[in-house]
C-alpha cells in the first residue's frame, strides 16, 4: 500500500467497524491451490456461463472466510473464473478478535497485525497476479479485480497497471489520495460500492475522492446505500431483508459493471 510523505488517507485504515459481522449460510464450491507460494481460492464458472474472463479477488481483514468464498462463488456463477489470495497466510483477524467487543486476547496488537500483513501483501500481490496470468490466462483473457476493505488499494494498484480492464471495491480502507490521484495514469473504469455510515470512508472522504476522479475526467460510478455500515457487502445480516438486498445489489452491480467493460 506504500507510505508517501504527506499523502493523506481518504479511506482510513481498518478499524473497529471491520471486526463485526454475520456468518452466512452455504457451502463454498471452489477449491484451494497454491499460486506463487500463496494459498489461493479458485472457483470456476458453470460451463454454459463461462465468459473466458478472470476476476482477481482481494479479501478484507477476515480473509478467505465463508462469506468471502460465497461471494467469489457468486462472481463465478456470473461467468468468471475467480481467484482470491490469502495474503494473511492463515492469520485473519477473526482468529484474534471475534468482534469489536472481544477482549479475550488482551495481547493482540491490531495495529501491528495490520502492518505485518500490509508489508507482505504489498510484495506478494504483484507476483501473485503475474502467476495467475501465467497459470490460468491466455493471450485473449481479460481481467477485472474487486477488493473489500483491506483489498481496495490493490484494486487501484492493478488499475494503474496493464492487466485489468475494470475494477471495483466495496467499503474500502487504506486508500490514500494518491490512489485516486494516480487514476490520472489509468483510463480503466472504477466502481465504488459504499455505505452511508462508514468510519473508514465517510461522506467527506467520498466527496473528495469523487472530486479527484471528476477533475481528472475518469470513468467511475458510485453506489451508495443508506442504513448500512462498513462491511455490508460481505458481513451484513442475511436474516434482515434490507441488509440481504443490499449485499445482493452490490454483487449484482459489480458484475454488471465488469460485464459492460470486459465485453468491449
C-alpha positions in Angstrom: 0.0 0.0 0.0 3.0 2.2 0.5 3.7 5.2 2.6 4.0 8.5 0.7 5.0 11.7 2.5 2.0 14.0 3.1 -0.2 11.5 1.4 -3.4 11.6 3.4 -5.9 8.8 3.9 -9.3 9.1 2.3 -10.4 5.6 3.2 -8.8 5.2 6.6 -7.1 2.0 7.9 -9.3 -0.8 9.1 -10.8 0.0 12.4 -13.2 -1.5 15.0 -16.0 -1.4 12.4 -14.1 -4.2 10.5 -14.5 -6.5 13.4 -18.2 -7.1 13.3 -20.4 -9.1 11.0 -22.6 -12.2 10.5 -21.5 -15.5 9.1 -23.6 -16.6 6.1 -25.1 -20.0 5.2 -24.0 -22.1 2.3 -21.2 -24.4 1.2 -18.4 -22.9 -1.0 -17.9 -24.9 -4.1 -14.4 -23.8 -5.1 -11.0 -25.3 -4.2 -7.7 -24.2 -2.7 -4.5 -24.2 -4.7 -1.1 -22.7 -4.2 -0.2 -19.8 -6.6 3.1 -18.0 -6.2 3.5 -19.7 -2.8 0.3 -18.2 -1.6 -2.8 -20.2 -0.7 -5.5 -19.3 -3.3 -9.2 -20.0 -3.5 -10.2 -20.8 -7.1 -13.8 -21.2 -8.3 -14.7 -21.9 -11.9 -17.9 -20.8 -13.7 -20.5 -23.2 -14.9 -19.5 -24.4 -18.3 -22.6 -22.9 -20.0 -21.9 -19.5 -18.5 -18.2 -19.1 -18.8 -17.2 -15.8 -20.4 -13.4 -16.5 -20.6 -12.6 -13.7 -18.2 -10.7 -13.9 -14.9 -11.6 -11.9 -11.7 -8.9 -11.2 -9.1 -10.4 -11.0 -5.6 -8.6 -9.1 -2.8 -10.2 -10.0 0.6 -11.0 -7.9 3.6 -9.4 -8.4 7.1 -11.5 -11.5 7.6 -9.5 -13.2 4.8 -10.8 -16.2 3.0 -13.7 -16.9 5.3 -17.0 -18.5 4.3 -18.8 -15.2 3.4 -16.0 -14.2 1.1 -15.8 -17.6 -0.5 -19.6 -17.5 -1.2 -19.2 -14.0 -2.7 -16.5 -15.4 -5.0 -18.8 -18.3 -5.9 -21.4 -15.6 -6.8 -19.0 -14.0 -9.2 -18.2 -17.4 -10.7 -21.9 -18.1 -11.2 -22.0 -15.0 -13.3 -19.3 -16.4 -15.7 -16.0 -15.5 -14.2 -13.0 -17.7 -13.2 -12.4 -16.2 -9.8 -9.1 -16.3 -7.9 -8.6 -14.9 -4.4 -5.3 -15.0 -2.4 -4.8 -15.4 1.3 -2.3 -12.6 1.9 -2.9 -13.1 5.6 -1.3 -16.5 5.4 -3.8 -18.3 7.6 -3.9 -15.4 10.1 -7.1 -13.5 9.5 -8.3 -11.0 12.1 -11.1 -13.2 13.4 -8.6 -15.6 14.9 -7.7 -12.9 17.3 -10.9 -10.8 17.7 -14.3 -12.4 17.1 -16.0 -8.9 17.1 -15.3 -5.4 18.3 -16.2 -6.4 21.9 -14.0 -9.4 22.0 -11.2 -8.8 24.5 -10.4 -12.4 25.2 -6.8 -11.9 23.8 -5.5 -8.8 25.5 -2.1 -9.3 23.9 -3.4 -8.9 20.4 -2.0 -5.8 18.8 -4.3 -4.9 15.9 -2.1 -2.2 14.6 1.0 -4.5 14.4 -1.2 -7.2 12.8 -2.2 -4.8 10.1 1.3 -3.5 9.4 2.7 -7.1 9.2 0.1 -8.2 6.6 0.3 -5.0 4.6 4.1 -5.5 4.2 3.6 -9.0 2.9 0.6 -8.2 0.7 2.4 -5.2 -0.9 5.2 -7.5 -2.1 3.1 -10.7 -2.7 0.2 -9.3 -4.8 2.2 -8.3 -8.0 4.0 -11.6 -8.1 0.7 -13.5 -7.5 -1.1 -11.6 -10.2 1.7 -12.4 -12.7 1.4 -16.1 -11.7 -2.4 -16.1 -12.1 -1.9 -14.7 -15.6 0.7 -17.3 -16.5 -1.2 -20.3 -15.0 -4.8 -19.5 -15.8 -4.9 -16.9 -18.5 -4.3 -16.8 -22.2 -3.5 -14.2 -24.8 -7.2 -13.4 -25.2 -8.1 -13.4 -21.5 -9.5 -10.2 -20.0 -9.2 -9.4 -16.3 -11.2 -7.5 -13.7 -10.5 -7.0 -10.0 -12.5 -6.5 -6.9 -11.4 -5.7 -3.3 -13.2 -5.4 0.0 -11.9 -3.2 2.9 -8.2 -4.1 3.1 -8.2 -5.2 -0.5 -9.2 -1.8 -2.0 -5.7 -0.4 -2.5 -4.7 -3.4 -4.6 -7.7 -2.7 -6.9 -6.3 0.8 -7.5 -2.8 -0.6 -8.0 -3.9 -3.1 -10.6 -5.9 -0.4 -12.4 -2.8 1.6 -12.7 -1.0 -1.3 -14.3 -1.5 -3.0 -17.6 -3.5 -6.2 -16.6 -7.1 -5.3 -15.7 -9.8 -3.7 -17.8 -12.1 -2.6 -14.9 -12.1 -2.6 -11.1 -14.4 -2.3 -8.1 -14.2 -2.1 -4.4 -16.7 -2.1 -1.5 -16.5 -0.4 1.9 -12.8 0.4 1.2 -10.0 1.0 3.7 -6.3 2.1 3.4 -6.9 4.3 0.4 -4.8 7.4 0.2 -5.2 10.5 -2.0 -2.5 9.1 -4.3 -4.7 6.0 -5.1 -7.2 8.4 -6.6 -4.9 10.9 -8.0 -2.9 8.1 -9.5 -6.0 7.4 -11.6 -4.6 10.0 -14.0 -2.4 7.1 -15.2 -5.3 4.8 -15.7 -8.3 5.0 -18.1 -9.8 1.9 -16.6 -13.3 2.3 -15.1 -13.7 2.2 -11.3 -16.8 1.2 -9.4 -17.3 2.3 -5.7 -19.8 0.4 -3.6 -20.2 2.3 -0.4 -22.2 2.6 2.9 -23.7 5.8 4.1 -22.3 5.1 7.6 -18.6 4.1 7.3 -15.9 5.1 9.7 -13.2 4.3 7.1 -14.8 6.1 4.1 -17.1 8.8 5.4 -19.1 11.3 3.4 -16.4 13.9 3.3 -13.8 11.4 2.1 -16.2 10.0 -0.5 -16.8 13.5 -1.8 -13.1 14.3 -2.0 -12.4 11.1 -3.8 -15.2 11.7 -6.4 -13.9 15.3 -6.9 -10.5 13.9 -7.8 -12.0 11.5 -10.2 -14.1 14.2 -11.8 -11.1 16.6 -12.1 -9.2 14.0 -14.0 -12.2 13.1 -16.1 -12.1 9.4 -15.2 -14.8 6.8 -15.7 -16.4 5.9 -12.4 -19.6 5.0 -10.7 -20.6 5.5 -7.0 -23.2 3.1 -5.5 -24.3 4.4 -2.1 -26.6 2.6 0.3 -28.4 4.2 3.2 -28.9 2.5 6.5 -26.0 0.1 6.4 -22.4 0.3 7.7 -18.9 -0.8 6.8 -18.8 -4.5 5.9 -22.3 -4.6 4.3 -21.2 -6.3 1.1 -19.6 -9.3 3.0 -20.8 -9.4 6.6 -24.4 -8.0 6.6 -27.1 -9.9 8.4 -28.9 -12.1 5.8 -31.9 -12.5 8.2 -32.6 -8.8 7.7 -34.3 -8.4 4.3 -32.8 -5.0 3.6 -29.3 -6.0 4.6 -29.6 -9.1 2.4 -30.9 -7.0 -0.5 -28.0 -4.5 -0.2 -25.4 -7.3 -0.2 -27.0 -8.8 -3.3 -27.4 -5.5 -5.1 -23.7 -4.7 -4.5 -22.6 -8.0 -6.0 -25.1 -7.7 -9.0 -24.0 -4.1 -9.8 -20.3 -5.0 -9.7 -21.0 -8.0 -12.0 -22.9 -5.7 -14.4 -20.0 -3.2 -14.3 -17.5 -5.9 -15.3 -19.8 -7.4 -17.9 -20.1 -4.0 -19.6 -16.4 -3.1 -19.7 -15.0 -6.5 -20.4 -17.4 -7.1 -23.3 -15.9 -4.2 -25.3 
